[in-house]
Amino acid sequence: MTRVNENYAKLPGSYLFSGIAKKVAAFQAAHPETEIIRLGIGDVTQPLAPAILKAMHQAVDEMGHAETFRGYAPEQGYLFLRDVIAREDFQKRGCDISADEIFISDGAKCDAGNIQELFSLDSVAAVCDPVYPVYLDSNVMAGRTGQYHEDTGKFDGVVYLPCTEANGFLPELPKEPADLIYLCFPNNPTGEAIKKEDLQIWVDYANQNGSVLLFDAAYEAYITEDGIPHSIYECEGAKTCAIELRSFSKKAGFTGTRLGFTVVPKELIRGNASLNAMWARRQGSKYNGAPYIIQRAGEAVYSPEGSRQVEEQIGRYLFNAKTIREGLAAAGYTVYGGVNSPYIWMKTPGNMKSWEFFDHLLENAGIVGTPGAGFGPSGEGFFRLTAFGTYENSLKALERIKKL
Ligand SMILES: *Cc1c(COP(=O)(O)O)cnc(C)c1O
């Protein structure tokens, strides 16, 4: 008889967001008159920029003519897109990254999940705690961890890197050996960013220990302060130890359109293997790719018109973040993040547990947020609010919270 991959059974009960959706649906059914404000799910809400739509329409028309029709896209992505990314996202920031180190995909989530396949099953993964769940889940399913413990909220065989109020949400170097180190900055969920000199410490550590850093820069476009690296390759020596994940989702509203890329430098070698050559053989997005129409849409993000429109929308989301963050602080709440990211990480009042505060906020203010504990044990006592809604809703939410 076929035996299933038993590692899937190690994953705890329900996925965070399906648990939230159930609670919200039950509340709405009981209170049909309440207008619920959703500051929970990490998804954008505003339409694609006109310059992006124009490029997509044009690409759609090209697909309708034999002379301009495109079939399977090149495995690594179209050169027109990789070239503009290499120039605008990296070379302009002083990072020596070329088009043949960029792999276009249908999103960073798939790449974040698949990247672990390049490494042996006995590699030890280290993850920030709290963090975006994909890194840990993909390593669990691959069989790189032991069992989950309900009481601690942790898996055996994983190195947790706590990001707490005490360390300013910046993890300390691992005390145990770690091979695959996942870093996400600006961070989801804490909203906090890392300074270049602090990231350099991780790059030096990885080079000394032969570890590989998997740097998720999905929120790079939200960085507003100087001294915060947009790419890990701004750090010296990163090309021999780091892979970077990027996404058009939060930057340009592509959560439903799907486009991302992964940077695997040619200098990144472990044993005799070139990780760049290995990633060229990857599963997943290699076979799905990103469609021509979508890659043209991605190219338009870098046009003068497109980048201006995209930046304007990011500016509006960041203004929502500022409004929520400053409003909550003025009302006496302790808040973090929201300056270089669209996330506000608030401390729950009166030492409430994250899920307790979730219920409190939903039942008394009709607001949906995300319990910090859902992102890892160190997220307990915190709560994530997102700035992806409209300004009106951000203000309305703030007024409701103030009345609690
Ligand atoms: C939203 C998000 C992504 C984006 O994933 P896509 O698959 O490109 O939509 C990646 N990493 C983090 C940390 C995110 O929050």
Ligand as a Chemical Component Dictionary entry (heavy atoms), coordinates in Angstrom:
data_LIG
# 
_chem_comp.id                   LIG 
_chem_comp.type                 NON-POLYMER 
_chem_comp.pdbx_formal_charge   0 
_chem_comp.three_letter_code    LIG 
# 
loop_
_chem_comp_atom.comp_id 
_chem_comp_atom.atom_id 
_chem_comp_atom.alt_atom_id 
_chem_comp_atom.type_symbol 
_chem_comp_atom.charge 
_chem_comp_atom.model_Cartn_x 
_chem_comp_atom.model_Cartn_y 
_chem_comp_atom.model_Cartn_z 
_chem_comp_atom.pdbx_ordinal 
LIG C1 C1 C 0 3.415 38.248 1.572  1  
LIG C2 C2 C 0 4.764 37.697 1.794  2  
LIG C3 C3 C 0 5.469 37.111 0.751  3  
LIG C4 C4 C 0 4.901 37.155 -0.639 4  
LIG O1 O1 O 0 4.659 35.956 -1.197 5  
LIG P1 P1 P 0 4.076 35.869 -2.661 6  
LIG O2 O2 O 0 4.011 34.414 -2.878 7  
LIG O3 O3 O 0 5.069 36.540 -3.579 8  
LIG O4 O4 O 0 2.735 36.544 -2.711 9  
LIG C5 C5 C 0 6.722 36.603 1.001  10 
LIG N1 N1 N 0 7.276 36.675 2.218  11 
LIG C6 C6 C 0 6.638 37.265 3.234  12 
LIG C7 C7 C 0 7.308 37.391 4.543  13 
LIG C8 C8 C 0 5.354 37.770 3.053  14 
LIG O5 O5 O 0 4.708 38.336 4.077  15 
# 
loop_
_chem_comp_bond.comp_id 
_chem_comp_bond.atom_id_1 
_chem_comp_bond.atom_id_2 
_chem_comp_bond.value_order 
_chem_comp_bond.pdbx_ordinal 
LIG C1 C2 SING 1  
LIG C2 C3 SING 2  
LIG C2 C8 DOUB 3  
LIG C3 C4 SING 4  
LIG C3 C5 DOUB 5  
LIG C4 O1 SING 6  
LIG O1 P1 SING 7  
LIG P1 O2 DOUB 8  
LIG P1 O3 SING 9  
LIG P1 O4 SING 10 
LIG C5 N1 SING 11 
LIG N1 C6 DOUB 12 
LIG C6 C7 SING 13 
LIG C6 C8 SING 14 
LIG C8 O5 SING 15 
# 
